[in-house]
């Protein structure tokens, strides 16, 4: 068995679950560990999800061409093309949420994943209940519909209640889980400088100050006319960041 895989006694299909998912969201599991895939498929199906498995990146692409998915659970390390490269490729034409499974807890690895467009990380070994709860959180945010009231940021509007960002045409711009939490924290404290430590706590981000910097850079690309000279999400040297809405 792959030493990076969760303990099979931990990932127990008969373990107590947080309740079925009534909307039958379709999940693609991408992992070369067949035993783990079988365990995940059974456990997630027992919790009300539709599940398709893929053994590697090429298999995942075939599945993505054939069907639509609500979420991808992907292993970080796979033979051939790894999870980061596959996520980068998927992000060229799809915004489907990605939950990355990894045995590596290093901050640099997590930063690399976030830069590629990963929505969330879960380290092996993991508790199956936590996996289902994280899936539910990601899907709940992805399925929310936009509605007022909104915070104006130039041509963009941010619904703080639903954590949804729209452009001038009303098109919803995809935010990752961390980006949405970061923008909401800044919006709730608009006009006030928040240190990196405060943002880490408010957004429940597991990592160093650099993790906040990476997320700020990604967020600026979505809300700023020119991310190199930010108008709304500004840096206050030596103190942190401040959001200045219209």
SEVEX-932284 format. One record per residue: residue number from 0; x, y, z of N, C-alpha, C in turn. Coordinates in Angstrom, 1 decimal. Example, Ala and Ser with C-alpha at 12.3 -4.5 7.8 and 13.67 -1.06 7.14 Angstrom:
BEGIN
{rec 0 {13.2 -5.7 7.8} {12.3 -4.5 7.8} {13.2 -3.3 7.8}}
{rec 1 {12.8 -2.2 7.1} {13.7 -1.1 7.1} {12.9 0.0 7.9}}
***
This chain:
BEGIN
{rec 0 {0.8 -1.2 0.0} {0.0 0.0 0.0} {0.9 1.2 0.0}}
{rec 1 {0.5 2.3 -0.7} {1.2 3.5 -0.8} {1.4 4.1 0.6}}
{rec 2 {2.6 4.4 1.1} {2.8 4.8 2.4} {2.2 6.2 2.7}}
{rec 3 {1.8 6.9 1.6} {1.2 8.3 1.8} {-0.3 8.1 2.0}}
{rec 4 {-0.8 7.0 1.7} {-2.3 6.8 1.8} {-2.7 6.9 3.2}}
{rec 5 {-4.0 7.3 3.5} {-4.5 7.3 4.8} {-4.6 5.8 5.4}}
{rec 6 {-4.5 5.7 6.7} {-4.6 4.4 7.3} {-6.0 3.8 7.0}}
{rec 7 {-6.1 2.6 6.5} {-7.4 2.1 6.1} {-8.3 1.9 7.3}}
{rec 8 {-7.7 1.8 8.5} {-8.6 1.8 9.7} {-9.2 3.1 10.0}}
{rec 9 {-8.5 4.2 9.6} {-9.0 5.5 9.8} {-10.1 5.8 8.8}}
{rec 10 {-9.9 5.5 7.5} {-10.8 5.7 6.5} {-11.8 4.5 6.5}}
{rec 11 {-12.7 4.4 7.4} {-13.5 3.3 7.6} {-14.9 3.6 7.0}}
{rec 12 {-15.3 2.8 5.9} {-16.6 3.1 5.3} {-17.8 3.0 6.3}}
{rec 13 {-17.6 2.3 7.4} {-18.7 2.2 8.4} {-18.6 3.2 9.5}}
{rec 14 {-17.6 4.2 9.4} {-17.5 5.2 10.4} {-18.7 6.1 10.4}}
{rec 15 {-19.1 6.7 11.6} {-20.2 7.6 11.6} {-20.0 8.8 10.7}}
{rec 16 {-21.0 9.2 10.0} {-20.9 10.2 9.0} {-21.8 11.4 9.4}}
{rec 17 {-21.6 12.6 8.8} {-22.3 13.8 9.2} {-23.6 13.9 8.4}}
{rec 18 {-24.1 12.9 7.8} {-25.4 12.9 7.1} {-25.2 12.9 5.6}}
{rec 19 {-26.2 12.4 4.9} {-26.1 12.3 3.4} {-26.2 13.7 2.7}}
{rec 20 {-25.6 13.7 1.6} {-25.7 14.9 0.8} {-26.8 14.8 -0.2}}
{rec 21 {-27.9 15.5 0.0} {-29.1 15.2 -0.8} {-29.1 15.6 -2.2}}
{rec 22 {-28.2 16.5 -2.6} {-28.2 17.0 -3.9} {-27.4 16.1 -4.9}}
{rec 23 {-26.8 15.0 -4.4} {-26.1 14.1 -5.2} {-25.0 14.7 -6.1}}
{rec 24 {-24.2 15.6 -5.5} {-23.1 16.2 -6.2} {-22.2 15.1 -6.7}}
{rec 25 {-21.6 15.4 -7.9} {-20.7 14.4 -8.6} {-19.3 14.7 -8.3}}
{rec 26 {-18.6 13.8 -7.7} {-17.2 14.0 -7.4} {-16.3 13.1 -8.2}}
{rec 27 {-15.2 13.7 -8.7} {-14.1 12.9 -9.4} {-13.0 12.7 -8.4}}
{rec 28 {-12.6 11.5 -8.1} {-11.5 11.1 -7.3} {-10.3 10.7 -8.2}}
{rec 29 {-9.2 11.4 -8.1} {-8.0 11.1 -8.9} {-6.9 10.7 -8.0}}
{rec 30 {-6.5 9.4 -8.1} {-5.5 8.9 -7.2} {-5.0 7.5 -7.8}}
{rec 31 {-3.7 7.3 -7.8} {-3.2 6.0 -8.4} {-3.3 4.9 -7.4}}
{rec 32 {-3.7 5.1 -6.2} {-3.8 4.1 -5.2} {-5.3 3.5 -5.3}}
{rec 33 {-5.4 2.4 -5.9} {-6.7 1.8 -6.2} {-7.4 1.5 -4.9}}
{rec 34 {-6.7 1.0 -3.9} {-7.4 0.7 -2.6} {-8.0 1.9 -2.0}}
{rec 35 {-7.2 3.0 -2.0} {-7.8 4.3 -1.5} {-9.0 4.7 -2.3}}
{rec 36 {-8.9 4.7 -3.6} {-10.0 5.1 -4.4} {-11.3 4.3 -4.1}}
{rec 37 {-11.1 3.0 -3.9} {-12.3 2.1 -3.6} {-12.9 2.5 -2.2}}
{rec 38 {-12.0 2.8 -1.2} {-12.5 3.2 0.1} {-13.2 4.6 0.0}}
{rec 39 {-12.6 5.5 -0.7} {-13.2 6.8 -0.9} {-14.6 6.7 -1.6}}
{rec 40 {-14.6 5.9 -2.7} {-15.8 5.8 -3.4} {-16.9 5.3 -2.5}}
{rec 41 {-16.7 4.2 -1.8} {-17.7 3.6 -0.9} {-18.1 4.6 0.1}}
{rec 42 {-17.2 5.2 0.8} {-17.6 6.1 1.9} {-18.4 7.3 1.4}}
{rec 43 {-17.9 7.9 0.3} {-18.6 9.1 -0.3} {-20.0 8.7 -0.8}}
{rec 44 {-20.1 7.6 -1.5} {-21.4 7.2 -2.0} {-22.3 6.9 -0.8}}
{rec 45 {-21.8 6.4 0.3} {-22.6 6.1 1.5} {-23.1 7.4 2.1}}
{rec 46 {-22.4 8.5 1.8} {-22.8 9.9 2.2} {-23.6 10.6 1.2}}
{rec 47 {-24.1 10.0 0.1} {-25.0 10.6 -0.8} {-24.4 11.2 -2.0}}
{rec 48 {-23.1 11.0 -2.3} {-22.4 11.6 -3.4} {-22.4 10.6 -4.6}}
{rec 49 {-22.4 11.1 -5.8} {-22.0 10.3 -7.0} {-20.5 10.4 -7.1}}
{rec 50 {-19.9 9.3 -7.4} {-18.4 9.2 -7.4} {-17.9 8.5 -8.7}}
{rec 51 {-16.9 9.2 -9.3} {-16.2 8.6 -10.4} {-14.7 8.6 -10.1}}
{rec 52 {-14.0 7.6 -10.4} {-12.5 7.5 -10.0} {-11.7 7.5 -11.3}}
{rec 53 {-10.5 8.1 -11.2} {-9.5 8.1 -12.2} {-8.2 7.7 -11.6}}
{rec 54 {-7.4 7.0 -12.4} {-6.1 6.4 -11.8} {-5.0 7.4 -12.0}}
{rec 55 {-5.1 8.3 -13.0} {-4.0 9.2 -13.3} {-4.5 10.5 -14.0}}
{rec 56 {-3.6 11.4 -14.4} {-4.0 12.6 -15.1} {-4.7 12.3 -16.4}}
{rec 57 {-4.2 11.4 -17.2} {-4.8 11.1 -18.5} {-6.2 10.6 -18.3}}
{rec 58 {-6.4 9.7 -17.4} {-7.7 9.1 -17.1} {-8.7 10.2 -16.6}}
{rec 59 {-8.1 11.1 -15.8} {-9.0 12.3 -15.3} {-9.4 13.1 -16.4}}
{rec 60 {-8.6 13.4 -17.4} {-9.0 14.2 -18.5} {-10.1 13.6 -19.3}}
{rec 61 {-10.0 12.3 -19.5} {-11.0 11.6 -20.2} {-12.3 11.7 -19.5}}
{rec 62 {-12.3 11.5 -18.2} {-13.5 11.7 -17.4} {-14.1 13.1 -17.5}}
{rec 63 {-13.2 14.1 -17.5} {-13.7 15.5 -17.5} {-14.3 15.8 -18.9}}
{rec 64 {-13.8 15.2 -19.9} {-14.3 15.4 -21.2} {-15.7 14.8 -21.4}}
{rec 65 {-15.9 13.7 -20.7} {-17.1 12.9 -20.8} {-18.3 13.4 -19.9}}
{rec 66 {-17.9 13.9 -18.7} {-18.9 14.3 -17.7} {-18.6 15.6 -17.1}}
{rec 67 {-19.6 16.1 -16.4} {-19.4 17.3 -15.6} {-19.3 16.9 -14.1}}
{rec 68 {-18.4 17.6 -13.4} {-18.2 17.3 -12.0} {-18.4 18.5 -11.1}}
{rec 69 {-18.8 18.3 -9.9} {-19.0 19.4 -8.9} {-17.7 19.7 -8.1}}
{rec 70 {-16.9 18.6 -8.0} {-15.7 18.7 -7.2} {-14.7 17.7 -7.6}}
{rec 71 {-13.4 18.0 -7.6} {-12.3 17.0 -7.8} {-11.5 16.8 -6.6}}
{rec 72 {-11.4 15.6 -6.1} {-10.5 15.2 -5.0} {-9.2 14.6 -5.7}}
{rec 73 {-8.1 15.2 -5.5} {-6.9 14.8 -6.3} {-5.7 14.6 -5.4}}
{rec 74 {-5.0 13.5 -5.7} {-3.7 13.3 -5.0} {-2.6 14.2 -5.5}}
{rec 75 {-1.8 14.7 -4.5} {-0.7 15.6 -4.9} {0.4 14.8 -5.7}}
{rec 76 {0.7 13.6 -5.3} {1.8 12.8 -5.9} {1.2 11.7 -6.7}}
{rec 77 {1.4 11.7 -8.0} {0.9 10.6 -8.9} {2.0 10.3 -9.9}}
{rec 78 {2.1 9.1 -10.4} {3.2 8.8 -11.4} {2.9 9.6 -12.6}}
{rec 79 {3.9 10.1 -13.3} {3.7 10.9 -14.5} {3.4 12.3 -14.1}}
{rec 80 {2.3 12.8 -14.6} {1.8 14.2 -14.3} {1.3 14.3 -12.9}}
{rec 81 {1.8 15.1 -12.1} {1.4 15.2 -10.7} {0.1 16.0 -10.5}}
{rec 82 {-0.4 16.1 -9.3} {-1.6 16.8 -9.0} {-1.5 18.3 -9.3}}
{rec 83 {-0.4 18.9 -9.0} {-0.2 20.4 -9.3} {-0.3 20.7 -10.8}}
{rec 84 {0.4 19.9 -11.6} {0.4 20.1 -13.0} {-1.0 19.9 -13.6}}
{rec 85 {-1.7 18.9 -13.1} {-3.0 18.6 -13.6} {-4.0 19.7 -13.2}}
{rec 86 {-3.9 20.2 -12.0} {-4.7 21.4 -11.6} {-4.5 22.6 -12.4}}
{rec 87 {-3.2 22.9 -12.7} {-2.8 24.0 -13.5} {-3.5 23.9 -14.9}}
{rec 88 {-3.4 22.7 -15.5} {-4.0 22.4 -16.8} {-5.6 22.6 -16.7}}
{rec 89 {-6.2 22.1 -15.7} {-7.7 22.2 -15.5} {-8.1 23.6 -15.5}}
{rec 90 {-7.3 24.4 -14.8} {-7.7 25.8 -14.5} {-7.6 26.7 -15.8}}
{rec 91 {-7.1 26.1 -16.9} {-7.0 26.8 -18.2} {-8.4 27.0 -18.8}}
{rec 92 {-9.3 26.1 -18.4} {-10.7 26.2 -19.0} {-11.8 25.7 -18.1}}
{rec 93 {-11.5 25.6 -16.8} {-12.5 25.1 -15.9} {-12.3 25.7 -14.5}}
{rec 94 {-13.4 26.0 -13.8} {-13.3 26.5 -12.4} {-13.9 25.5 -11.4}}
{rec 95 {-14.0 24.2 -11.8} {-14.4 23.2 -10.9} {-13.5 23.1 -9.6}}
{rec 96 {-14.1 23.2 -8.4} {-13.3 23.2 -7.2} {-12.4 21.9 -7.1}}
{rec 97 {-11.2 22.1 -6.5} {-10.2 21.0 -6.4} {-9.8 21.0 -4.9}}
{rec 98 {-10.0 19.8 -4.3} {-9.5 19.5 -3.0} {-8.3 18.5 -3.1}}
{rec 99 {-7.1 19.0 -2.7} {-5.9 18.2 -2.8} {-5.6 17.4 -1.6}}
{rec 100 {-5.3 16.1 -1.8} {-4.8 15.2 -0.8} {-3.3 15.2 -0.8}}
{rec 101 {-2.7 15.3 0.3} {-1.2 15.3 0.3} {-0.7 14.8 1.6}}
{rec 102 {0.5 14.1 1.5} {1.2 13.7 2.7} {2.2 14.7 3.1}}
{rec 103 {2.3 15.7 2.3} {3.3 16.8 2.6} {2.7 18.0 3.2}}
{rec 104 {3.2 18.4 4.4} {2.6 19.5 5.1} {3.4 20.8 5.0}}
{rec 105 {4.4 20.8 4.2} {5.2 22.0 4.1} {4.5 23.1 3.5}}
{rec 106 {4.8 24.3 4.0} {4.1 25.5 3.6} {4.4 25.8 2.1}}
{rec 107 {5.6 25.6 1.6} {5.9 25.8 0.2} {5.0 25.0 -0.7}}
{rec 108 {4.7 23.7 -0.3} {3.9 22.9 -1.1} {2.4 23.4 -1.1}}
{rec 109 {2.0 23.9 0.0} {0.6 24.5 0.0} {0.5 25.7 -0.8}}
{rec 110 {1.5 26.6 -0.7} {1.6 27.8 -1.5} {1.6 27.5 -3.0}}
{rec 111 {2.4 26.5 -3.4} {2.4 26.1 -4.8} {1.0 25.6 -5.3}}
{rec 112 {0.3 24.9 -4.4} {-1.0 24.4 -4.8} {-2.0 25.6 -4.9}}
{rec 113 {-2.0 26.5 -4.0} {-2.9 27.7 -4.0} {-2.6 28.5 -5.3}}
{rec 114 {-1.4 28.6 -5.6} {-1.0 29.4 -6.8} {-1.5 28.7 -8.1}}
{rec 115 {-1.6 27.4 -8.0} {-2.2 26.6 -9.2} {-3.7 26.7 -9.3}}
{rec 116 {-4.4 27.1 -8.2} {-5.8 27.1 -8.2} {-6.5 26.1 -7.3}}
{rec 117 {-5.7 25.4 -6.4} {-6.3 24.5 -5.5} {-7.2 25.2 -4.5}}
{rec 118 {-8.4 24.7 -4.2} {-9.3 25.3 -3.3} {-9.0 25.0 -1.8}}
{rec 119 {-8.6 23.8 -1.5} {-8.4 23.4 -0.2} {-7.4 22.2 -0.1}}
{rec 120 {-6.8 22.0 1.0} {-5.8 20.9 1.2} {-6.3 20.0 2.3}}
{rec 121 {-6.0 18.7 2.3} {-6.3 17.8 3.4} {-5.1 16.8 3.4}}
{rec 122 {-4.4 16.8 4.6} {-3.2 16.0 4.7} {-3.6 14.5 5.1}}
{rec 123 {-2.8 13.6 4.5} {-3.0 12.2 4.9} {-2.1 11.9 6.1}}
{rec 124 {-2.6 11.0 7.0} {-3.9 10.4 7.0} {-5.0 11.4 7.5}}
{rec 125 {-6.2 11.2 7.1} {-7.3 12.1 7.5} {-8.5 11.3 8.0}}
{rec 126 {-9.3 12.0 8.7} {-10.5 11.5 9.2} {-11.6 11.6 8.1}}
{rec 127 {-12.3 10.6 7.8} {-13.3 10.6 6.7} {-14.4 11.7 7.0}}
{rec 128 {-14.8 11.8 8.2} {-15.8 12.8 8.6} {-15.3 14.2 8.2}}
{rec 129 {-14.0 14.5 8.5} {-13.5 15.8 8.1} {-13.5 16.0 6.6}}
{rec 130 {-13.2 15.0 5.8} {-13.2 15.0 4.4} {-14.6 15.5 3.9}}
{rec 131 {-15.7 14.8 4.4} {-17.0 15.1 4.0} {-17.4 16.5 4.4}}
{rec 132 {-17.0 17.0 5.6} {-17.3 18.3 6.0} {-16.6 19.4 5.1}}
{rec 133 {-15.4 19.1 4.7} {-14.7 20.0 3.8} {-15.4 20.1 2.5}}
{rec 134 {-15.8 18.9 2.0} {-16.5 18.8 0.7} {-17.7 19.7 0.8}}
{rec 135 {-18.5 19.5 1.8} {-19.7 20.2 2.0} {-19.5 21.7 2.0}}
{rec 136 {-18.4 22.2 2.7} {-18.1 23.6 2.7} {-17.8 24.2 1.3}}
{rec 137 {-17.0 23.4 0.6} {-16.6 23.9 -0.8} {-17.8 23.9 -1.7}}
{rec 138 {-18.6 22.9 -1.6} {-19.8 22.8 -2.5} {-20.8 23.9 -2.2}}
{rec 139 {-21.0 24.2 -0.9} {-22.0 25.2 -0.4} {-21.6 26.5 -1.0}}
{rec 140 {-20.3 26.8 -0.9} {-19.8 28.1 -1.5} {-20.0 28.2 -3.0}}
{rec 141 {-19.6 27.1 -3.6} {-19.7 27.0 -5.1} {-21.1 27.2 -5.6}}
{rec 142 {-22.1 26.7 -4.9} {-23.5 26.6 -5.4} {-24.3 27.8 -5.0}}
{rec 143 {-23.7 28.7 -4.2} {-24.5 29.9 -3.8} {-24.8 30.8 -4.9}}
{rec 144 {-26.0 31.4 -4.9} {-26.4 32.4 -6.0} {-26.2 33.8 -5.5}}
{rec 145 {-25.9 34.7 -6.4} {-25.6 36.1 -6.0} {-26.9 36.8 -5.6}}
{rec 146 {-26.8 37.7 -4.6} {-27.9 38.6 -4.2} {-27.4 39.8 -3.4}}
{rec 147 {-28.1 40.9 -3.5} {-27.6 42.1 -2.7} {-27.8 41.8 -1.2}}
{rec 148 {-27.2 42.6 -0.3} {-26.5 43.8 -0.5} {-25.0 43.5 -0.9}}
{rec 149 {-24.4 44.6 -1.5} {-23.0 44.3 -2.0} {-22.1 45.5 -1.7}}
{rec 150 {-20.8 45.1 -1.7} {-19.8 46.1 -1.5} {-19.2 46.4 -2.9}}
{rec 151 {-19.1 47.7 -3.2} {-18.6 48.1 -4.6} {-17.1 48.3 -4.6}}
{rec 152 {-16.5 47.7 -5.6} {-15.1 47.8 -5.8} {-14.9 48.1 -7.3}}
{rec 153 {-15.1 49.3 -7.7} {-15.0 49.7 -9.1} {-16.1 49.0 -9.9}}
{rec 154 {-15.7 48.2 -10.9} {-16.6 47.5 -11.7} {-17.0 46.2 -11.1}}
{rec 155 {-16.6 45.9 -9.9} {-16.9 44.7 -9.2} {-17.8 44.9 -8.0}}
{rec 156 {-18.6 43.9 -7.7} {-19.5 44.0 -6.5} {-19.3 42.7 -5.7}}
{rec 157 {-19.1 42.8 -4.4} {-18.9 41.7 -3.6} {-20.1 41.5 -2.6}}
{rec 158 {-20.8 40.4 -2.7} {-21.9 40.1 -1.7} {-21.2 39.4 -0.5}}
{rec 159 {-21.2 40.2 0.6} {-20.4 39.7 1.8} {-21.1 38.6 2.5}}
{rec 160 {-22.5 38.5 2.3} {-23.2 37.4 3.0} {-23.0 36.1 2.3}}
{rec 161 {-23.0 36.1 1.0} {-22.8 34.9 0.2} {-21.4 34.7 -0.3}}
{rec 162 {-20.6 35.7 -0.1} {-19.2 35.6 -0.5} {-19.0 35.4 -2.0}}
{rec 163 {-19.7 36.2 -2.8} {-19.7 36.1 -4.2} {-19.3 37.4 -4.8}}
{rec 164 {-18.4 37.3 -5.8} {-17.9 38.5 -6.5} {-18.4 38.5 -7.9}}
{rec 165 {-18.9 39.6 -8.3} {-19.5 39.8 -9.7} {-18.8 40.9 -10.4}}
{rec 166 {-18.7 40.8 -11.7} {-18.2 41.9 -12.5} {-19.3 42.8 -13.0}}
{rec 167 {-19.0 43.8 -13.8} {-19.9 44.8 -14.2} {-21.1 44.2 -15.0}}
{rec 168 {-20.9 43.1 -15.7} {-22.0 42.5 -16.4} {-22.8 41.5 -15.5}}
{rec 169 {-22.5 41.4 -14.3} {-23.2 40.5 -13.4} {-22.7 39.1 -13.4}}
{rec 170 {-21.6 38.9 -14.1} {-21.0 37.5 -14.2} {-20.3 37.2 -12.9}}
{rec 171 {-20.6 36.0 -12.3} {-19.9 35.6 -11.1} {-18.5 35.2 -11.4}}
{rec 172 {-17.6 35.8 -10.7} {-16.1 35.5 -10.8} {-15.8 34.5 -9.7}}
{rec 173 {-15.2 33.4 -10.1} {-14.9 32.3 -9.1} {-13.9 32.8 -8.1}}
{rec 174 {-14.2 32.6 -6.8} {-13.3 32.7 -5.7} {-13.0 31.4 -5.1}}
{rec 175 {-11.7 31.1 -4.7} {-11.5 29.9 -4.0} {-12.0 30.1 -2.5}}
{rec 176 {-12.0 29.1 -1.8} {-12.5 29.2 -0.4} {-11.7 30.2 0.4}}
{rec 177 {-10.4 30.2 0.2} {-9.5 31.1 1.0} {-9.6 32.5 0.5}}
{rec 178 {-9.7 32.7 -0.8} {-9.9 34.0 -1.4} {-11.2 34.7 -0.9}}
{rec 179 {-12.3 33.9 -0.8} {-13.6 34.4 -0.4} {-13.5 34.8 1.1}}
{rec 180 {-12.9 34.0 1.9} {-12.7 34.3 3.3} {-11.9 35.5 3.5}}
{rec 181 {-10.8 35.7 2.8} {-9.9 36.8 2.9} {-10.7 38.1 2.5}}
{rec 182 {-11.4 38.1 1.4} {-12.1 39.3 0.9} {-13.2 39.6 1.9}}
{rec 183 {-13.9 38.6 2.5} {-14.9 38.9 3.5} {-14.3 39.6 4.7}}
{rec 184 {-13.2 39.0 5.2} {-12.5 39.6 6.4} {-12.1 41.1 6.1}}
{rec 185 {-11.6 41.3 5.0} {-11.2 42.7 4.6} {-12.4 43.6 4.5}}
{rec 186 {-13.5 43.1 3.8} {-14.7 43.9 3.6} {-15.4 44.2 5.0}}
{rec 187 {-15.4 43.2 5.9} {-16.0 43.5 7.2} {-15.2 44.5 8.0}}
{rec 188 {-13.9 44.8 7.6} {-13.1 45.7 8.3} {-12.6 46.8 7.3}}
{rec 189 {-13.5 47.1 6.3} {-13.1 48.1 5.3} {-12.6 49.4 5.9}}
{rec 190 {-11.5 49.9 5.4} {-11.0 51.2 5.9} {-10.1 51.0 7.1}}
{rec 191 {-9.9 49.8 7.5} {-9.0 49.5 8.7} {-7.9 48.6 8.3}}
{rec 192 {-6.7 48.9 8.7} {-5.5 48.0 8.4} {-5.6 46.7 9.2}}
{rec 193 {-5.4 45.6 8.5} {-5.4 44.3 9.2} {-4.0 43.7 9.0}}
{rec 194 {-3.4 43.3 10.1} {-2.1 42.7 10.0} {-2.2 41.3 9.4}}
{rec 195 {-1.1 40.8 9.0} {-1.1 39.4 8.4} {-1.5 38.4 9.5}}
{rec 196 {-1.1 38.6 10.7} {-1.5 37.8 11.8} {-3.0 37.8 12.0}}
{rec 197 {-3.6 39.0 11.9} {-5.1 39.1 12.1} {-5.8 38.3 11.0}}
{rec 198 {-5.3 38.5 9.7} {-5.9 37.9 8.6} {-5.8 36.4 8.7}}
{rec 199 {-4.7 35.9 9.1} {-4.5 34.5 9.3} {-5.5 33.9 10.3}}
{rec 200 {-5.7 34.6 11.4} {-6.7 34.2 12.4} {-8.1 34.3 11.8}}
{rec 201 {-8.5 35.4 11.2} {-9.9 35.6 10.8} {-10.3 34.7 9.7}}
{rec 202 {-9.3 34.3 8.8} {-9.6 33.4 7.7} {-9.3 32.0 8.0}}
{rec 203 {-8.8 31.7 9.2} {-8.4 30.3 9.5} {-7.5 29.7 8.5}}
{rec 204 {-6.5 30.5 8.1} {-5.4 30.0 7.2} {-4.3 29.3 8.0}}
{rec 205 {-4.0 28.1 7.6} {-2.9 27.4 8.2} {-1.6 27.6 7.5}}
{rec 206 {-0.8 28.5 8.0} {0.5 28.8 7.3} {1.2 30.0 7.8}}
{rec 207 {2.2 30.4 7.0} {3.0 31.6 7.4} {2.4 32.9 6.8}}
{rec 208 {3.0 34.0 7.2} {2.6 35.3 6.6} {2.6 35.3 5.1}}
{rec 209 {3.5 34.5 4.5} {3.6 34.5 3.1} {2.4 33.9 2.4}}
{rec 210 {1.7 33.0 3.2} {0.4 32.5 2.6} {-0.6 33.6 2.4}}
{rec 211 {-0.7 34.6 3.3} {-1.5 35.8 3.2} {-1.1 36.6 2.0}}
{rec 212 {0.2 36.8 1.8} {0.7 37.6 0.7} {0.3 36.9 -0.7}}
{rec 213 {0.4 35.6 -0.7} {0.1 34.9 -2.0} {-1.4 35.1 -2.3}}
{rec 214 {-2.3 35.0 -1.2} {-3.7 35.1 -1.5} {-4.1 36.5 -1.8}}
{rec 215 {-3.4 37.5 -1.2} {-3.7 38.9 -1.6} {-3.3 39.1 -3.1}}
{rec 216 {-2.2 38.6 -3.5} {-1.8 38.7 -4.9} {-2.8 38.1 -5.8}}
{rec 217 {-3.3 36.9 -5.5} {-4.3 36.3 -6.3} {-5.6 37.1 -6.3}}
{rec 218 {-6.0 37.6 -5.2} {-7.3 38.4 -5.1} {-7.2 39.7 -5.9}}
{rec 219 {-6.0 40.3 -5.8} {-5.8 41.6 -6.6} {-6.0 41.4 -8.1}}
{rec 220 {-5.6 40.2 -8.6} {-5.8 39.9 -10.0} {-7.2 39.9 -10.4}}
{rec 221 {-8.1 39.6 -9.4} {-9.5 39.5 -9.7} {-10.3 40.8 -9.5}}
{rec 222 {-9.9 41.7 -8.6} {-10.7 42.9 -8.3} {-10.0 44.2 -8.7}}
{rec 223 {-8.8 44.2 -9.1} {-8.1 45.4 -9.4} {-8.0 45.6 -10.9}}
{rec 224 {-8.2 46.9 -11.4} {-8.0 47.2 -12.8} {-6.5 46.9 -13.2}}
{rec 225 {-5.6 47.2 -12.3} {-4.2 46.9 -12.5} {-3.6 46.3 -11.2}}
{rec 226 {-3.4 45.0 -11.1} {-3.0 44.4 -9.9} {-1.6 44.9 -9.4}}
{rec 227 {-0.8 45.5 -10.3} {0.5 46.0 -10.0} {0.4 47.4 -9.2}}
{rec 228 {-0.6 48.1 -9.5} {-0.9 49.4 -8.8} {-2.3 49.3 -8.2}}
{rec 229 {-2.4 48.6 -7.1} {-3.8 48.4 -6.5} {-4.5 49.6 -6.1}}
{rec 230 {-5.7 49.7 -6.4} {-6.6 50.9 -6.0} {-7.4 50.5 -4.7}}
{rec 231 {-7.8 49.3 -4.6} {-8.8 48.9 -3.6} {-8.1 48.1 -2.4}}
{rec 232 {-7.3 47.1 -2.8} {-6.6 46.3 -1.8} {-5.2 46.7 -1.7}}
{rec 233 {-4.9 47.6 -0.7} {-3.6 48.2 -0.6} {-2.8 47.7 0.5}}
{rec 234 {-1.4 47.8 0.3} {-0.5 47.4 1.3} {-0.1 48.6 2.1}}
{rec 235 {-0.1 48.4 3.4} {0.4 49.5 4.4} {1.7 48.9 4.9}}
{rec 236 {2.8 49.5 4.4} {4.1 49.0 4.7} {4.3 48.8 6.2}}
{rec 237 {4.8 47.6 6.6} {5.1 47.4 8.0} {3.9 47.1 8.9}}
{rec 238 {2.7 47.2 8.3} {1.5 47.0 9.1} {0.6 45.9 8.6}}
{rec 239 {0.3 45.8 7.3} {-0.5 44.8 6.8} {-1.3 45.3 5.5}}
{rec 240 {-2.6 45.0 5.4} {-3.4 45.3 4.3} {-4.7 46.0 4.7}}
{rec 241 {-5.2 46.8 3.7} {-6.4 47.6 3.9} {-7.3 47.6 2.7}}
{rec 242 {-8.6 47.4 2.8} {-9.5 47.4 1.7} {-10.2 48.8 1.7}}
{rec 243 {-10.1 49.5 0.6} {-10.7 50.8 0.4} {-11.8 50.7 -0.7}}
{rec 244 {-13.0 50.3 -0.4} {-14.1 50.3 -1.4} {-14.5 51.6 -1.8}}
{rec 245 {-15.4 51.7 -2.9} {-15.9 52.9 -3.4} {-16.9 53.5 -2.4}}
***
